[in-house]
């Protein structure tokens, strides 16, 4: 599909100052045809800084028939951990000032890495923008006054649409429906036709993996892990299914037997548990089924929430898988894992996903709306 895959990029050492997201076409020999772009992503995880080195040819309209991933396919493995965002804990003038200082410092660092200031983009997630609403105007004004750059904000709908366009080529629009199960909400949508003239219809509900787990715990404080899927299913039937029916009717209801893309942390965790060999192989797309989700739920009910490492996976592959499983444990406790996977299984049942031509998990789908944002912003 593309020139170099992510593993090759890392093996060849194509890293820029420890901050990197490289297009697969990028190489030392092609430096003259590459363009460096900087992105500062302000989210609930903190302030994250990326350097993208993009083949200029991939930014032209001749590649408009491709998805964002096909045009860019970045690897972000070289990025440092996010910087804590002061504004999350201090929605005040002091929090704004501290946040502006950090953003300005990140811009200076990008300039040190030879990224032109005019090629640096700033974006804030919908969740942070909502939380910072009382001081958002002051923040954007102060960022521009201090740095000369615009701080863009997006809505949840923007994030859903950007992620869809990152994952799905225009030629496949009208044939794909996406569900993204985040920690705090579930969102997604579809286009009503193929090509660039289609209308994107989205939906969102205020329950994701972690918020659903919290809601179930509030209703049943003493529930243990083994019973958590059953209690989650009860909550789903009463509180979530009616919302999803209303919300998704405007998008899913217009499609005829669409392919399904499932993304989000719960899908990632379930796939690590149910498809360990495919995950360690580094595949970009992994097909999953409702049966796979139910198998994970059964494992949770048996007291083995994170599954068992297959005995025939040894050596470096075993180390890689153990690291993935450790990451799953660090992100989701057993109750949260049970809530997220049960949510997925219930959605599959409600919308008859077992009859879909294919259900796919794109392994590169985490936080990718920011890459699509950069691609669209820099191509204007």
KAGIHU-V467826 format. One record per backbone hydrogen bond with DSSP energy under -0.5 kcal/mol. NH is the residue of the N-H (numbers start at 1). CO is the residue of the C=O. If there is no record, write none. Layout:
{{NH & CO} {NH & CO}}
This chain:
{{4 & 24} {9 & 5} {10 & 6} {11 & 7} {12 & 8} {13 & 10} {14 & 9} {15 & 13} {17 & 15} {19 & 16} {20 & 18} {21 & 51} {22 & 75} {23 & 53} {24 & 72} {26 & 23} {30 & 27} {31 & 28} {33 & 30} {34 & 31} {35 & 54} {37 & 52} {38 & 119} {39 & 50} {40 & 121} {41 & 39} {41 & 48} {42 & 40} {42 & 123} {43 & 41} {43 & 46} {46 & 43} {47 & 83} {48 & 41} {48 & 46} {50 & 39} {52 & 37} {53 & 21} {54 & 35} {54 & 52} {56 & 33} {58 & 55} {59 & 56} {60 & 57} {63 & 60} {64 & 61} {66 & 63} {68 & 165} {69 & 166} {71 & 67} {72 & 68} {73 & 68} {73 & 69} {79 & 76} {83 & 47} {86 & 84} {88 & 85} {89 & 85} {89 & 86} {90 & 86} {92 & 90} {96 & 92} {97 & 93} {98 & 94} {99 & 95} {100 & 96} {101 & 97} {102 & 98} {103 & 99} {104 & 100} {105 & 101} {106 & 102} {107 & 103} {108 & 104} {109 & 105} {110 & 106} {111 & 107} {112 & 108} {113 & 109} {114 & 111} {115 & 110} {116 & 114} {119 & 116} {120 & 117} {121 & 38} {122 & 150} {123 & 40} {124 & 152} {125 & 42} {129 & 125} {130 & 126} {131 & 127} {132 & 128} {133 & 130} {135 & 132} {136 & 132} {136 & 133} {139 & 135} {140 & 136} {141 & 137} {142 & 138} {143 & 139} {144 & 140} {145 & 141} {146 & 142} {147 & 143} {148 & 143} {148 & 144} {149 & 143} {152 & 122} {152 & 150} {154 & 124} {159 & 155} {160 & 156} {161 & 157} {162 & 158} {163 & 159} {164 & 160} {165 & 161} {166 & 162} {167 & 163} {168 & 164} {171 & 65} {172 & 169} {173 & 170} {175 & 172} {177 & 259} {178 & 189} {179 & 261} {180 & 187} {181 & 179} {181 & 263} {182 & 180} {182 & 185} {186 & 205} {187 & 180} {188 & 203} {189 & 178} {190 & 201} {192 & 199} {195 & 170} {198 & 195} {201 & 190} {201 & 199} {203 & 188} {205 & 186} {207 & 205} {209 & 182} {210 & 183} {211 & 183} {212 & 208} {213 & 209} {214 & 210} {215 & 211} {216 & 212} {217 & 213} {218 & 214} {219 & 215} {220 & 216} {223 & 220} {227 & 224} {228 & 224} {228 & 225} {229 & 225} {231 & 227} {232 & 228} {233 & 229} {234 & 230} {235 & 231} {236 & 232} {237 & 233} {238 & 234} {239 & 235} {240 & 235} {240 & 236} {241 & 236} {244 & 240} {245 & 241} {246 & 242} {247 & 243} {248 & 244} {249 & 245} {250 & 247} {251 & 248} {252 & 248} {253 & 248} {254 & 251} {255 & 252} {257 & 255} {259 & 175} {260 & 358} {261 & 177} {262 & 260} {262 & 360} {263 & 179} {265 & 181} {266 & 181} {268 & 264} {269 & 265} {270 & 266} {271 & 267} {272 & 268} {273 & 269} {274 & 270} {275 & 271} {279 & 275} {280 & 276} {281 & 277} {282 & 279} {283 & 278} {286 & 361} {288 & 359} {292 & 289} {293 & 289} {294 & 290} {295 & 291} {296 & 292} {297 & 293} {298 & 294} {299 & 295} {300 & 296} {301 & 297} {302 & 298} {303 & 300} {304 & 299} {307 & 304} {313 & 310} {314 & 312} {317 & 314} {318 & 314} {319 & 315} {320 & 316} {321 & 317} {322 & 318} {323 & 319} {324 & 320} {325 & 321} {326 & 322} {327 & 323} {328 & 324} {329 & 325} {330 & 326} {331 & 327} {332 & 328} {337 & 333} {338 & 334} {339 & 335} {340 & 336} {341 & 337} {342 & 338} {343 & 339} {344 & 340} {345 & 341} {346 & 342} {347 & 343} {348 & 344} {349 & 345} {350 & 346} {351 & 347} {352 & 349} {353 & 348} {354 & 348} {355 & 352} {356 & 353} {360 & 260} {361 & 286} {362 & 360} {363 & 284} {363 & 361} {364 & 284} {365 & 362} {368 & 365} {370 & 367} {372 & 368} {373 & 369} {374 & 370} {375 & 371} {376 & 372} {377 & 373} {378 & 374} {379 & 375} {380 & 377}}
